[in-house]
Amino acid sequence: MRLPLQEDGEPPNRDRAGEQRALVGLSLVDGVGPQLLRALLAAFDTPSAVFRASRS
């Protein structure tokens, strides 16, 4: 079985899929709109890093 290629021609990988899931999760959080999402990604670099961050 061959995996489909992504837009960049690379096969999908777990890291990218995990980041995509984290991004979808962030977008589903009540109160997180486009502006806050951009600010969170600017501060933490990746969606999964937002979820790993502590409250302090």
Order of alpha helices (4+ residues) and beta strands (2+ residues): alpha-alpha-alpha
